[in-house]
Amino acid sequence: MKRTLSATVWQEGDWFVAQCLEVDVASQGESEEEALANLREALELYFSPPISTAPPRVRAIEVNIGAA
């Protein structure tokens, strides 16, 4: 199944960064085309179903909120 997503591309120093606007996935490359190709690969991995080799471990973490 194919899905069309939107991406922005900008240059940071020597690298081009491509970021998907619909989901929080980004990638980079030495050219705009490479950054988009790397983003496409990252998105395909993002949307592929997970394959677990071991059950995930759920952990509790404590976080200080509003501490200066």
C-alpha positions in Angstrom: 0.0 0.0 0.0 1.3 3.5 -0.8 0.6 6.7 1.1 1.6 10.2 0.2 3.2 12.2 3.0 4.6 15.7 3.1 8.2 16.6 3.9 10.3 19.7 4.4 13.9 19.9 3.5 16.5 22.4 4.6 20.2 22.7 4.8 22.2 22.8 8.0 25.9 23.3 7.3 27.0 20.7 4.8 24.0 18.5 5.4 20.4 18.5 4.1 17.7 17.5 6.6 14.3 16.1 5.6 11.5 15.9 8.0 8.0 14.3 7.6 5.2 16.7 8.6 2.6 14.0 9.4 4.8 11.8 11.7 7.8 12.6 13.8 10.5 11.1 11.5 13.5 12.9 10.0 16.7 12.0 8.2 19.6 13.7 6.5 21.9 13.4 3.6 24.7 15.1 1.7 22.2 16.3 -1.0 18.5 17.1 -1.0 17.8 13.9 -3.0 19.8 11.8 -0.6 18.0 13.3 2.4 14.6 12.5 0.9 15.7 9.0 0.0 16.9 8.4 3.5 13.6 9.8 4.9 11.7 7.5 2.6 13.6 4.5 4.0 13.1 5.7 7.6 9.4 6.1 7.0 9.1 2.6 5.5 10.8 1.2 8.7 8.5 3.4 10.9 5.4 2.0 9.3 6.6 -1.6 9.1 5.0 -3.9 11.7 7.2 -4.6 14.7 8.8 -8.0 15.1 9.6 -8.8 18.7 12.4 -11.2 19.5 11.9 -10.8 23.2 9.0 -9.3 25.2 9.6 -5.6 25.9 10.4 -4.6 29.5 8.2 -1.9 30.9 9.9 0.3 33.4 8.7 3.1 35.6 10.7 6.3 35.7 10.4 9.2 38.2 10.6 12.8 36.8 10.8 16.1 38.6 8.3 18.5 36.9 8.7 22.2 37.4 12.0 22.0 39.3 14.3 25.0 38.8 
